[in-house]
Amino acid sequence: MRWERLFDDLEAQLAETVRAGDDENAREEVRWRAGSLTMRERLLACRATPAGVRLSGGDRLDVTIHTVGADWFAGVADPAGRAADVVVRTAAVSVLRGASSRGAARVPPVPGREPQPAGSVGGPAQVVSAPRVTLPMVLRDLCRRRAAVTVRGIDGVVHGTIDQVGLDHFDLAVHERGIPRRAANVTAVDILAIAGIMTVEF
């Protein structure tokens, strides 16, 4: 009888050790997967909910994200009490705050799989992943459309129209908000380094 109790006790200890090992392995896998998350994946996890963004220059922005690109994201913000579309360079973000972003690490994405778009691009009710679209491509599209933009950079804010986009910079014809880009209205042409911008509002 004593041997049976001893064997039962040893079996119980072994089972507990195996369970503890399984639990530790599971925790280690979660730590490993959380450690491989990128800011881009955290942005995708925000799923059309308002997110608080603090930029590297100290500015704050509340934005509902609808598109996440390779090195940028876009959404609808409400600066100065008026809704506007805004493109944010991901590298300019120092803090991302939002209910969805807090929970993202607990549900790491399956490696190699991108969340799929749930309908048309650009609606604030859905998040669209555009992993191959880079920020210079977005700027070229704004240039092609001759959209008036407000650029917030490390050194300040400037308004104008993008004239052309290079590999790592773009030319901005500076003019007042609300007036068209015409030679008589342009006060300067700034060459802006893409690495120095934080947001582009249009």
URLINRA-V566302 format. One record per run of one state. SS is the DSSP state (2 for helix, 1 for strand, 0 for the rest). FROM is the first residue (numbers start at 1). TO is the last residue. If there is no record, write none. Layout:
# URLINRA-V566302
SS/FROM/TO  SS/FROM/TO
This chain:
# URLINRA-V566302
0/1/1  2/2/35  0/36/38  2/39/44  0/45/49  1/50/55  0/56/59  1/60/69  0/70/71  1/72/77  0/78/78  2/79/81  0/82/83  1/84/89  2/90/92  1/93/97  0/98/98  2/99/106  0/107/127  1/128/130  0/131/134  2/135/144  0/145/147  1/148/153  0/154/155  1/156/165  0/166/168  1/169/174  0/175/182  2/183/185  0/186/187  1/188/193  2/194/196  1/197/201  0/202/202
